[in-house]
Amino acid sequence: MRDPASLPALDDAESMERSLSESSGLIAGGDARRAADILEQALQYQPRHQRARNLLGLALFKLGELARSEAIYRTLIEDHPDDPTLRVNLGLVFLKAGAASDAARCFETALDLSPGHDRARNYLGLALVALGQHARARECFLACGNAPMAERMAQALARSPLRDVADGAAERLDTGQPFESALERAPENKAVLGVIRPTTGWVSTTPGATVADTEREIPRVAAPVATAPAAVPAPAAAPAPVLATEETASPLAEYSYRTRLSVPSSQGGFALGSTEIAIHIHGEMLTRLDGLVASWGTVSVKPELKRFRGKATDKPFGEGARRMLRAAGHGRFVISREGRHFTALELGDEPAYFREEILFAFEESLLFENGRVPSRVGADLHLVHLRGHGKLLLCTVGTPRSAEVVKGEPLRVPMDQLVGWHGPGIQPRLVPICDEAPELGVALELAGEGCALLDAPDEPR
C-alpha cells in the first residue's frame, strides 16, 4: 500500500473530486492497485461517499479481491436499494467468483428495478449459460440484441441430448397406439378424481455507474413516514335463505338446506366468518383466489403484474394458484379459511411494507410497488409497498402482533415470523440469525423508529 504521507489531504470537496478523478483514470489505465490506495485514503475522510465506494469496489474487482469488493457493493445496496446498477456490479462480482446462481439473482433484481437495462439482461444471459440454462439465456441475448450469443445458444440447444429424446418421442406419437376408455374399466379399477387447492402460507431506479461505467453518483432516497393501521371489524353473517318447506322438500332440497354455505355479508371490502371469508367487489380489487369456494355477481379477473417505480413489469405478481388478480365489476368471492388466519386492516394514507406472500388482497385505491431486500445468506425478501387510503387483507398462520422498533436498538425478526412494518425512516436488511450457524436461518433487522408486525402462532385452545 502507498505510504499515507504521499497521499493528498482530502479536507475539502475539491480535493475529494480530484482524487476520484485520478482514481478513475488509474483504473482505466490498468493501475487498479494505486487507485485502490487513493480511494481508501479518501474514504477515511468521507466513509459513506457513494462514488468513492463504488470506484473502490471496481478497483478491488479488477485486483481479484472479490470478497472485499462484494462487501462494498452489499453496503452500497443497503444504502441505495433502488439503484439497479449496484445490483449489476454485485452480480459481476458473483459471476467472476463462479457463483452463477447468486449472480443471476442480482441481474434479475436489477431488471425488476429497470426492465430496459440491456446490460443487466446480457449479463443475466451469461449467468444462465454458466447454469446450463441455454433456452433462457438465448431469450436474454435476443432481448438485449446480442445476436452472436443468441446464435451460440441455438446451436447448443440443437446439440442437446434432450433433442434426441424429443425426436424419438415424436416418432412414437406418429404410430398408432391402443386406447382404452376409462369408462369401460371395471368399477373396482375406476379412480376418484379430486381437486387440490394449494395454500401458502421501491424502489425507484436512478441511473448510476456499472462496473464498466462508474461515474454517476446516486442521491439517497428519504424514507416515508407512517402511522399505525386500524383494524376493520367483521360484519355479522347474512341470514340463511329458506330453500324449501317440510311439506315440499325433496331429499336433495333437505340436504342442501342442512349443509348450506355460511357466507359472511358486508357492504364492501372484507367480511371474516368462522370458516369462510368474503371479498366484496364494487369497482376494482386486487386479490388472490386460492381456497375459492364460490363466487357471485359479474366480476372479470385478469393476472396482475409486478410494478416498480409506478410502471408495470413483465413479471407476474405471485405464482401458480397464488397469482394476484385484478378483479373488476360487482360481486363477491367466498374463500375457505383452510386453517389460515385472515386479518383485515385499513391504511389512512400512511405507507406500509408487507411480505409479498402475506398480502392476500387490497383495494384498488391503495397504490402499490414491489421490491426486494437483498440477502447474502439466502433468498431475497420480496415485499409489497402500499400507500394511500384503503383496506387490505393479510393471510398468516397466527394472529399478527406488533413489536416496537426503537431508535438505536435494531429489532430482528426471523423471516418465518415477519408480516411487515411501518414507521418513519425504518431501514431493513437481512442478516443471519447466527453467523457461525447459517442453518439457523435468516432474520430481518429493522433500524429506526416504527412498528413491526409479527406472525405469532395462536396458542392451542
C-alpha positions in Angstrom: 0.0 0.0 0.0 1.1 3.5 -0.7 2.7 5.5 2.1 -0.1 7.6 3.6 2.2 10.6 3.7 2.4 10.5 -0.2 -1.4 10.7 -0.5 -3.2 14.0 -0.9 -5.0 15.5 2.1 -8.8 15.3 1.5 -10.1 18.1 3.7 -12.4 19.7 1.1 -14.8 18.7 -1.7 -12.5 19.9 -4.4 -9.6 17.6 -3.1 -12.0 14.7 -3.0 -13.2 15.3 -6.5 -9.6 15.4 -7.8 -8.8 12.1 -6.0 -11.9 10.5 -7.5 -10.9 11.7 -11.0 -7.4 10.5 -10.6 -8.6 7.1 -9.3 -11.0 6.7 -12.2 -8.1 7.4 -14.7 -5.8 5.0 -12.9 -8.5 2.2 -13.1 -9.0 2.9 -16.8 -5.2 2.8 -17.3 -4.8 -0.5 -15.6 -3.3 0.6 -12.3 -6.1 -0.6 -10.0 -3.7 -1.0 -7.0 -2.7 2.6 -6.9 -6.4 3.7 -7.4 -7.5 1.5 -4.5 -4.9 3.1 -2.2 -6.1 6.6 -3.1 -9.7 5.7 -2.6 -9.1 4.0 0.8 -7.4 7.2 1.9 -10.3 9.3 0.6 -12.9 7.2 2.5 -11.1 7.8 5.8 -12.4 11.4 5.5 -15.9 10.6 4.0 -16.7 6.9 4.8 -20.2 7.0 3.2 -19.2 8.7 -0.1 -21.1 6.7 -2.7 -18.9 7.3 -5.7 -15.7 6.6 -3.8 -17.0 3.3 -2.5 -18.3 2.4 -5.9 -14.9 3.1 -7.5 -13.1 1.2 -4.7 -15.4 -1.8 -5.3 -14.4 -1.7 -9.0 -10.7 -1.4 -8.3 -10.8 -4.4 -5.9 -12.8 -6.3 -8.5 -10.0 -5.8 -11.0 -7.4 -6.8 -8.4 -9.3 -10.0 -7.8 -10.1 -9.1 -4.2 -13.6 -10.3 -4.7 -14.6 -10.8 -1.0 -13.8 -7.1 -0.3 -15.5 -5.9 -3.5 -18.6 -7.9 -2.6 -18.8 -6.4 0.9 -18.6 -2.9 -0.5 -21.4 -3.4 -3.0 -23.6 -5.0 -0.4 -23.3 -2.0 1.8 -23.9 0.3 -1.1 -27.1 -1.7 -1.9 -28.2 -1.3 1.7 -27.8 2.5 1.3 -29.3 2.7 -2.2 -31.7 -0.3 -2.7 -33.3 1.4 -5.7 -30.1 1.6 -7.8 -30.1 -1.2 -10.4 -26.5 -0.7 -11.5 -25.2 -1.5 -8.0 -27.0 -4.9 -8.3 -25.3 -5.4 -11.7 -21.9 -4.6 -10.1 -22.5 -7.2 -7.3 -23.7 -9.7 -9.9 -20.5 -9.3 -11.8 -18.5 -10.0 -8.6 -20.5 -13.2 -8.1 -20.1 -14.1 -11.8 -16.3 -13.7 -11.6 -16.3 -15.8 -8.3 -18.1 -18.6 -10.0 -21.4 -18.1 -8.0 -23.7 -18.1 -11.1 -26.9 -18.6 -9.1 -26.2 -15.5 -6.9 -25.2 -13.6 -10.0 -28.4 -14.4 -11.8 -30.5 -13.3 -8.8 -28.7 -9.9 -8.8 -29.2 -9.4 -12.5 -32.9 -10.4 -12.2 -33.4 -7.8 -9.4 -31.7 -5.2 -11.5 -34.2 -5.9 -14.3 -37.0 -5.7 -11.8 -35.9 -2.2 -11.0 -35.1 -1.2 -14.5 -36.7 -3.5 -17.2 -34.9 -1.8 -20.0 -31.4 -2.4 -18.6 -29.9 -4.2 -21.6 -26.5 -4.6 -19.9 -28.1 -6.4 -16.9 -30.1 -8.6 -19.3 -26.9 -9.5 -21.2 -25.1 -10.4 -18.0 -28.1 -12.5 -16.9 -27.7 -14.4 -20.1 -24.1 -15.1 -19.3 -25.0 -16.3 -15.8 -27.7 -18.6 -17.2 -25.1 -20.1 -19.6 -23.0 -20.9 -16.6 -26.0 -22.6 -15.1 -26.7 -24.6 -18.2 -30.0 -22.9 -18.9 -29.4 -22.2 -22.6 -33.0 -21.6 -23.6 -33.5 -18.8 -21.1 -30.0 -17.5 -21.9 -31.0 -17.3 -25.6 -34.1 -15.3 -24.7 -32.0 -12.8 -22.8 -29.5 -12.4 -25.6 -32.2 -11.9 -28.2 -33.9 -9.3 -26.0 -30.8 -7.2 -25.5 -29.6 -7.5 -29.1 -26.7 -9.8 -28.6 -27.3 -11.9 -31.8 -23.9 -13.8 -31.8 -24.5 -15.2 -28.3 -28.2 -16.0 -29.2 -27.0 -18.0 -32.2 -24.5 -19.9 -30.0 -27.3 -20.8 -27.6 -29.4 -22.0 -30.5 -26.5 -24.2 -31.6 -26.0 -25.5 -28.0 -29.7 -26.4 -27.8 -29.6 -28.2 -31.1 -26.8 -30.4 -29.8 -28.6 -31.1 -26.5 -29.3 -34.8 -25.7 -32.9 -33.7 -24.9 -33.3 -33.0 -28.6 -32.8 -36.7 -29.4 -35.3 -37.8 -26.8 -37.9 -35.3 -28.1 -37.4 -36.6 -31.7 -37.8 -40.2 -30.6 -41.0 -39.3 -28.7 -42.4 -37.6 -31.8 -41.7 -40.7 -33.9 -43.6 -42.9 -31.4 -46.5 -40.5 -31.3 -46.9 -40.8 -35.1 -47.6 -44.5 -34.8 -50.9 -46.0 -33.7 -51.4 -46.6 -30.0 -54.0 -48.8 -28.3 -56.6 -46.7 -26.3 -58.8 -48.0 -23.5 -61.6 -45.8 -22.3 -61.7 -45.2 -18.6 -65.5 -45.6 -18.8 -65.0 -49.3 -20.0 -62.9 -50.3 -17.0 -64.3 -52.5 -14.2 -65.7 -50.5 -11.3 -63.0 -51.6 -8.9 -60.4 -50.0 -11.2 -62.0 -46.6 -11.5 -60.1 -43.7 -9.9 -61.7 -41.0 -7.9 -60.6 -37.6 -9.2 -60.2 -34.8 -6.7 -59.2 -31.2 -6.7 -56.1 -29.9 -4.9 -56.2 -26.3 -3.7 -52.7 -25.3 -2.7 -52.2 -22.8 0.1 -49.1 -21.0 1.1 -48.5 -19.8 4.0 -39.1 0.7 -4.3 -37.8 1.3 -5.2 -37.0 3.8 -7.8 -34.3 3.5 -10.5 -31.7 6.2 -10.5 -29.0 5.7 -13.2 -25.6 5.0 -11.6 -22.3 3.6 -12.6 -21.9 0.0 -13.6 -18.6 -1.9 -13.2 -17.8 -0.7 -16.7 -19.1 2.8 -16.1 -18.9 4.2 -12.6 -19.0 7.9 -13.0 -22.5 8.9 -11.8 -23.4 9.4 -8.1 -26.9 8.4 -6.8 -28.6 10.6 -4.1 -30.1 8.9 -1.0 -33.8 8.4 -1.1 -35.6 9.5 2.0 -37.9 7.0 3.8 -41.6 7.9 4.2 -43.4 8.5 7.5 -46.1 6.1 8.6 -48.6 5.6 11.4 -50.3 2.6 12.8 -53.1 0.8 10.8 -56.5 0.4 12.3 -58.4 -2.9 12.4 -61.7 -3.3 10.4 -64.4 -5.0 12.4 -66.0 -8.1 10.7 -69.8 -7.7 10.0 -72.3 -10.3 11.0 -73.2 -13.2 8.8 -76.2 -12.8 6.5 -79.4 -14.8 7.3 -79.7 -18.1 5.5 -82.2 -18.3 2.7 -85.2 -20.7 3.0 -84.9 -23.3 0.2 -88.0 -25.4 0.8 -90.7 -26.2 3.3 -91.0 -29.6 5.1 -94.1 -30.4 3.0 -92.5 -29.8 -0.4 -88.8 -30.5 0.3 -87.2 -33.3 -1.7 -84.3 -35.3 -0.2 -81.9 -33.2 -2.3 -83.5 -29.9 -1.1 -83.4 -31.1 2.5 -79.7 -31.9 2.1 -79.0 -28.5 0.5 -80.8 -26.7 3.3 -78.9 -28.6 6.1 -75.5 -28.1 4.5 -75.9 -24.5 3.2 -72.7 -22.5 2.9 -72.2 -19.8 5.5 -71.4 -16.7 3.6 -70.3 -13.6 5.6 -72.1 -10.4 4.5 -70.7 -6.9 4.1 -71.4 -3.7 2.2 -67.9 -3.8 0.7 -64.4 -4.8 1.4 -63.8 -7.9 3.5 -66.0 -10.0 5.8 -64.5 -12.6 8.1 -66.6 -15.7 9.0 -65.7 -18.6 11.2 -64.9 -21.0 8.3 -65.0 -18.7 5.2 -64.2 -15.1 4.3 -66.0 -13.0 1.7 -64.3 -10.5 -0.6 -66.8 -8.0 -2.0 -66.0 -6.3 -5.3 -67.5 -2.9 -6.1 -65.3 -1.5 -8.8 -61.8 -3.0 -8.6 -60.0 -5.1 -6.1 -56.6 -6.9 -6.2 -56.9 -10.4 -4.7 -55.7 -13.9 -4.7 -58.2 -16.7 -5.1 -56.5 -19.8 -3.6 -59.1 -21.5 -1.5 -62.0 -20.2 -3.6 -65.3 -21.9 -2.7 -67.8 -19.9 -4.8 -68.4 -16.5 -6.4 -71.5 -14.4 -7.2 -72.1 -11.4 -9.4 -70.5 -10.2 -12.6 -66.7 -9.9 -12.0 -63.9 -10.2 -14.5 -60.4 -11.1 -13.4 -57.0 -10.9 -15.0 -53.5 -11.6 -13.7 -51.7 -8.6 -12.2 -48.0 -7.8 -13.0 -45.4 -6.6 -10.6 -44.8 -2.8 -10.5 -41.6 -0.8 -10.0 -41.5 3.0 -9.9 -45.2 3.1 -10.8 -44.7 1.1 -14.0 -45.8 -2.5 -14.7 -43.1 -5.0 -15.5 -43.4 -8.4 -17.3 -43.1 -10.4 -14.1 -46.2 -12.0 -12.5 -47.3 -10.8 -9.1 -47.3 -14.2 -7.3 -47.1 -17.7 -8.8 -49.4 -20.6 -9.6 -52.7 -20.7 -7.7 -51.5 -17.7 -5.6 -51.3 -15.3 -8.5 -52.5 -11.8 -7.6 -55.5 -11.0 -9.8 -57.2 -7.7 -10.6 -61.0 -8.2 -10.2 -63.4 -5.7 -11.7 -67.2 -5.4 -11.6 -69.7 -6.1 -8.8 -69.9 -9.4 -6.9 -68.2 -11.4 -4.2 -65.8 -14.3 -3.7 -66.1 -16.7 -0.9 -62.7 -18.1 0.3 -62.2 -21.1 2.6 -60.0 -20.4 5.6 -58.3 -23.8 5.3 -56.6 -23.3 8.7 -55.3 -19.9 7.8 -55.7 -16.7 9.8 -57.1 -13.6 7.9 -56.7 -10.1 9.2 -58.5 -7.0 7.7 -56.7 -3.7 8.2 -57.1 -0.1 6.9 -54.4 2.3 5.9 -55.0 6.0 6.5 -52.7 7.5 3.9 -49.6 6.1 5.6 -47.1 3.8 3.8 -46.5 0.2 5.0 -44.4 -2.7 3.8 -45.6 -6.4 3.8 -44.1 -9.7 2.8 -45.4 -10.4 -0.7 -46.8 -13.9 0.2 -48.6 -12.5 3.3 -50.7 -9.9 1.4 -53.9 -11.6 0.2 -56.0 -8.7 -1.1 -56.2 -4.9 -1.1 -58.4 -2.2 -2.5 -57.6 -0.6 -5.8 -57.4 2.8 -4.0 -54.1 1.7 -2.5 -51.0 2.3 -4.6 -48.5 -0.5 -4.6 -45.0 -1.2 -5.7 -43.0 -4.4 -5.5 -39.4 -4.6 -4.2 -36.7 -6.8 -2.6 -34.4 -6.6 0.3 -31.2 -8.4 -0.9 -29.7 -11.2 1.1 -26.1 -12.6 1.2 -27.1 -15.8 3.1 -30.2 -17.0 1.2 -33.2 -15.9 -0.8 -34.0 -12.2 -1.1 -37.0 -10.8 0.8 -39.9 -10.0 -1.6 -42.0 -7.0 -0.4 -45.1 -5.0 -1.4 -45.1 -1.3 -0.5 -48.6 0.1 0.0 -49.6 3.7 0.5 -52.8 5.7 0.4 -56.3 5.2 1.8 -57.9 1.8 1.6 -58.5 -1.7 3.1 -56.2 -4.7 2.9 -56.3 -8.3 3.9 -53.4 -10.3 5.3 -53.1 -14.1 5.4 -50.9 -15.6 8.2 -50.5 -18.7 10.3 -51.4 -17.0 13.6 -52.7 -13.6 14.7 -50.4 -10.8 13.7 -48.9 -8.9 16.7 -46.9 -5.8 16.9 -43.4 -5.1 18.2 -42.0 -1.6 18.6 -38.9 -0.6 16.7 -36.9 1.8 18.9 -34.2 4.2 17.6 -30.7 3.0 18.5 -32.0 -0.5 19.2 -32.5 -2.5 16.0 -35.2 -5.2 16.0 -34.5 -8.6 14.5 -37.4 -10.8 13.3 -36.9 -14.3 12.0 -38.1 -14.5 8.4 -40.8 -17.1 9.2 -42.4 -14.7 11.7 -42.2 -11.5 9.6 -45.5 -9.9 8.4 -44.4 -6.4 7.6 -43.6 -3.0 9.2 -44.4 0.7 9.1 -42.7 3.8 10.6 -40.6 6.8 9.8 -37.2 6.1 8.4 -37.0 2.3 9.1 -34.1 0.8 7.3 -34.3 -3.0 6.6 -31.6 -5.5 6.0 -31.3 -9.3 6.0 -28.8 -10.8 8.4 -28.0 -14.4 9.6 -29.5 -15.3 13.0 -26.1 -16.6 13.9 -23.0 -16.0 11.7 -21.4 -19.3 12.8 -24.5 -21.4 12.3 -26.2 -20.5 9.0 -28.5 -23.4 9.3 -30.4 -21.4 11.9 -31.8 -19.2 9.1 -32.2 -15.5 8.3 -33.7 -12.6 10.2 -34.8 -9.2 9.1 -33.1 -6.4 11.0 -35.2 -3.1 11.3 -33.4 0.0 12.4 -35.1 3.3 13.1 -38.5 4.1 14.6 -41.8 2.5 14.0 -43.6 -0.8 14.4 -43.1 -4.3 13.1 -45.9 -6.9 12.6 -45.1 -10.5 13.6 -46.8 -13.7 12.7 -47.2 -15.2 16.2 -48.9 -18.7 16.1 -52.0 -18.8 18.3 -51.9 -20.9 21.4 -54.0 -24.1 21.3 -57.4 -23.7 22.7 
